[in-house]
Amino acid sequence: MVVMESGRNRYGSPEDPSSAGWTEAKRMRLFSEEEPFVTEFGGRLPGVEVEYETYGELSPGRENAVLVEHALSGDAHAAGWDGKWGERPWRERKPGWWDGIIGPGKAIDTRRFFVICQNVLGSCYGTTGPRSADPATGKPYALSFPVVTVGDWVRLQAKVLDELGIERLHAVVGGSLGGQQAIEWGLAFPERVERIGVLAAAPNLSAQGLAFNAVGRHCILNDANFRGGDYYDGAPPSSGLAAARMLAHITYLSEDGMDKKFGRRLRSDIEHGGFGAEFEVESYLSHQGRSFVDRFDANSYLYITRAMDYYDASRRGGGDIVEACRRIDADVLVVSFDTDWLYPPEACRNFSRALAMCRKSVTYVDLSSPYGHDAFLVETERVGGLLRPFLEKRRASS
């Protein structure tokens, strides 16, 4: 069964005509008890609700669709001004996480392209996840929610596109974990995508990245309020989730960027000599942890980071990334950032080499940036300068 709930998508904020406008999420309900969604590990979901947003208009030939993939803690609100905020003044509303890239006249030009962004399975931003009600019990799934993978996310996205009548994508673009979804699209559905944009992402996470995720989950699992994941009727594991976010946030920045922004400066508004947040960098990380707790679910963090851990594109080639790349039938843009140590340039370069060895059309660019892994979100002008011609050029094979 499919139920569509439409939302608004009206161009032009009061102050910015290049904005994607006021937007509201749309939802699609898919699958049933008789025909459940079956995950890669054999889990079964009798019904899945997917939250997504769209920008621009689908062309009569349905050939102008661009799928934008969000990262770990992202959501479907990629551009425009969120209409969920009700009657709050527009100045208090926040634009989408990639509003600098998506909109009329921007790199992903909504006057030309129909842009879709879907929230991933297991998240807490509208798509079915651990805190959604289990139809069998009426209570949140919590840790009874099935383990999900990047492959599951991509299969679910393909199902949504089927329902929208979109057989082939002009492009799939994403950064970080979103970039890995873009890679998986090229491997799982090579016949359905013409271009793949991969930013600050590689075919798998390094051992160091796995280690950071493991420590973050350890913080959550050992929070006294976690209670085996069944915390929805009480206090959430805020301390554990905040610590996990603080740790992860360090990996999103660069050493040089942190040194320039904070250095060893001490806060001037406190008495020193204790173990609170005395340095500016400590205060910054504490703020990041607190604000994350207000907007994210701890169980979702567990599931999404585990999906991130599991992803390894080389499995599509029996453990050989070159063999896996032979499946791809799209033009590929790979962008790395020299200060990114979560998905470092060498890992991105190796992916590009594997594509080149298979004689695929690939463009690799390593950008210098002080912003580390977060550069794909921050360096919108430079990233946009690469995406615009990539999306507009004729395919090498055409």
N, C-alpha and C positions, 0 to 999 in steps of 0.2 A: 504494500500500500504506500502511496506517495501523497503527501499533503504539502502543498506549497503555501507559505505565508509570505506575502510580498512586503517589501519595505520601500521607503522612499530613496530616491537617488536624484537629487535636484542640484544642478550645477551652480557654482558660484557662492562662496561665503560673502557676507557683507563687505569684507575688506579685501578679499583675495579672489579675483576672477579666475585664477589658474587652479583654484582648489577643486577637488572632485565634488564639492558641494556638501549639503547636509545628507548624511547617509544613515540608514537603519539596516540592521541585520535581517537577513531572510533565513528561513529554516525549511528544511526538507526532511520528512520522515520516511525512512526506508526499511525494508525487510519486515519479517513477521515471524510468529511462532512456527508456522509451517515452512517458511523459507528464511531462516536466520542468516545473519552475517557470520561466517566462519573465519576465525582468525588463523594466521599462519601456524600457531601453536595448538590449534584445535578448539579454541574457545568458541562459544556460540552466544550470539546476542540476538534475541528475538525481535528487537526493534532498535533502530539507530536514528537519532536525530542529528542532523548536520547543520551547523550555523555557517552562513557564508554571506559575503557582500559582493556586489557587482558594480562596475563603473563603466560608463559608456554604453553604446548600443551594439547589439549583435547584428552583423551585416546579413542581408538576405541570403547570401551563400554560406553563412555560418563559418567563414574561414578566417575571422579576425580575432579569435579568442586567445587571450594570454592568461595563463594560470600563474598566479603569484603565490609562493610558498612562504609561510612564516617560520620563524625560528622557535627555540625551546619554549619561551614564555610568551610568545606572540599570540595573536588572535586573528579573526577574520577582518578586523577593522584596519585595513592597510592604508586607506586614504580617505580624504574628506573629513567633515566634522561630525562627530558621533551624535546621531539623533536620539540616542537613548537617554540623554541627559535632561530630557523633558523641558521644563520652562526655565532652566538655568540660563543666565546671560551667555551669549555666544563666546564672550571673552574667557569664560571659565571652562569652556569645552576644549577637548584636546583633539588635534588632528590625528589621522591614522599614522601607524608606525613608519610607513614609507611614503608619506604625503609629498615629500620633496621629489619623489620619483614618478608618482602616478597622478595624472590629472591633465586637463586641457593644455596642450603646448609643452608638457613635460616629457621626460625621456620615454615613459610608457604613456603615450598620448591617447587620452580617452576620447578625443575627437576621431581617432582612427581605429583604436582597439577596444574590444570588449574585454574588460579585466575582471577576473574572478579570484577571490581569495577565500579559502575554506579553512575553518578551524579543525584541527586534527582530532581523531578519535582518542579518547582518554584525557582530553583537556578539561578545563573547568570554565570555558568561555562559550558555552552554548551547545557544543557537540557532546554527545553521550560520553560520560566518563565515570570515574569512581564515585563521585558524589551524586550521580543521577540515580533515580529510583529503579531498583530491580523489580520488574513486573511480578516476579514470583513471590516477593516478600513485601513490597511497598516501601522498603527501606533502602537507603543508599547502598550501592554495590560494595563500596569500600574496597578491601583487598580481594573480594570475590570477583571483581572485575577481571576479565581475561587479560593476560599479557598481550600487548600489541607491538607491532613492528612498523618500520617505515614502509615495508611492503604492504601492510594492511592499510595504512593511510592512503597510499597511492591507489590501491584497488577501490577504496571507498570514494576517493575523488573521481575516479573514472566512472563509477556508478552515478554520481551526481551529474557529471557531464552527459552521460547517456540520457538522463531524465531531462536535461536542458536541450537535448537534440544536437549536441556538439560532438561530432565524430573525430575531428582532428584539430589539434591546437597549433596556432601560429607559433607559440612559444610557451615554455615553462621556465620561470625564473625564480631563484631563491638564494638566500644567504644563510650560511651556517647550517643548522639542521634543515632549513628550507632548501639549501643547495643540495643536500643529500637526497631530498625528495625529488628534486629536479633530475639528478643522476638516475634515480630509480625509475622515473618516468621513461627515460630513454632506454632503459634496460627491459622494463616490464611491458611497455607498450610502444615499441619502436615505430610501429605503423601509424601512431596517433599524434606524434609530435614532430614539428619541423625544426625547431630551434631550442637549445637548452642553455640557459644562463646560470652558471655556477659561481657564486661569490663566497669567498672565505670558507670553503668547504672542500673536502677530499673524499675519496671512496670509503674511508673508515677513520675511526678515532684512534689516536695513538695510545700506547700504554699509559702515558702520563695523563692523557685526557680521561681514560678509564679510571685511573686512580683518583682524580679529583671528583668524578661522579660518585665513586664508591664512598669517599669520605663524606660527601654531601648527604647521601642516603643514610649513612651511619648516624649522622646528626639527627635526622628525622626519626629514624626507627628507634633511637634510644632516648627520645624526648619522653618525659614522664606522662605527657598528655596524649601520646600517640595511640596507646591502647589497642595495638594490633590493627590500626587503621579505622577503628570504630569510634571516632571522636566527634561525629557530626551533631550529637545531642549534648555536647559539652564544650569545654575549652579546647581549641585546636593546638597542635604541637608547634606553637609559634616560635619558640626558642630554637628548635631544631631546624625549622624551615628557614628562619632568618640566618642561622649560621651557614646552612647550605648555600643560600643565595650570596652571602658575603664571600664565601670561598669561591664560588663560580664566578662572581663579578671580577675577582682578581685576574682570572684567566681571560676576561674580555678586554682588559686594558693592556698597555705596554709599560715596560719598566721606565722608558724615557718619558712617556706621557704622564705617568704617576709622579715621577720626580719633578717634572715641570709644574704640575698642577698642585702638588702637596709638599714635595720635598720632605724635610724633617720638621716642618713648622708645627709648633705647639698651639693649641687653642688658647685664646686670651681670656675666655669668659669663665674659666673654672680655676679652682685651686688645684695645684699639682701635688703629686706625691702618692697617688693611689693607683688603682687598676681599672679605672674607667677609661672612656675614650678621650685621651689627653692630646694625642696628635691629630692633626687635621685629617689625615688619611683614615684614622680609626673612626672619626666622626662621620666621614663620608660613607664608609662601609656599613656602619651602624644604621645610618639613614636608609641605605639601599636595602638592608635586611628588613627593617621595620616596614617600609613602604611595600615590599614584596609580599609580606605576610597579609597585608590588607587586601591584596588583589589576587592571590593565587592559592591553590589548594595543595596541601602537602602530598596527598596520595597521587594527584596528577603529576607532581614533580617526580615521584618515584617511577611512575610508568613511563613518562616521556624520556627521562634520562636513561632508563634501561633500553628503550627503543633506540636511542642514540648509540648506546654501547653496542648493541647487537648488529647495527648496520655495517655491512661489509660488501661493497659492490662486487668484489672479486668472486664471491660465491656464485654469481651468475656465470662465471667461467671456470667452475671447478676449483676455485682458489687462485686463479690466474687472472689478474686484472686486464691483461692484454686480450685474453680470450673473451672476457666479459665485454670489453669495448667493441668487439666485433658485432655485437647485437645492436649497437646504436646506429640509427639511420637519420641523424639530425646534425645540423651545424651546431657546434658547441663553442661557447665563450667561457673561459675559466679565468677568474680574477682572484689573485691573492694579494695579501698586504704584508710588507716586509717585517712589520712588528707583531704580526699575529703568531702567537705560539700555541694556540689551541688547534688550528689547522694551518701549520706553517707553510711558507712558500714551496719548500721542497716537496711536500706531499701533493700540493696542487700541481706542481711542475711534473711530477711523476705520472699523475693522471693524464696530463696533456700529452706527455711522451707516449703513453700507452695508446691514446687515441690516434696519434700521428703514426705509430707503428702499424695501425690497422688502416691507414690511409683515410682516416675520417677528416672532415673539415673542422679544424679546431684553431681557435685563436687564444693564446695565453698572454696575460698581462699581469705583471707584478708591480703594484703601486707602492710607493713610499708614503707612509702615513704614521703620525705619532699616536694614532688612536687604537692600535692593536686590532683584536678581533672585531671590535665594534665599528671598525671603519666602514664596513658595508652599510651601516645605518647612518653614520655621521657624514661621510664623504659623498653626499648626494650629488653634488655638481660633477665631480670626477667620475663617479660610478655612472651617473646619467649620461655623461659624455661617451662612455663605452657602450652602454645599452642602446642608446638611440640608433646609431648606425647599424648595430647588430640586428635589431628588430626590423629595420627598414630595408636592409640590403636584400638583393635577390639571393636565393639559395645557391650554393656552389654547385649543387647537383641539378639545378633547374636550367 
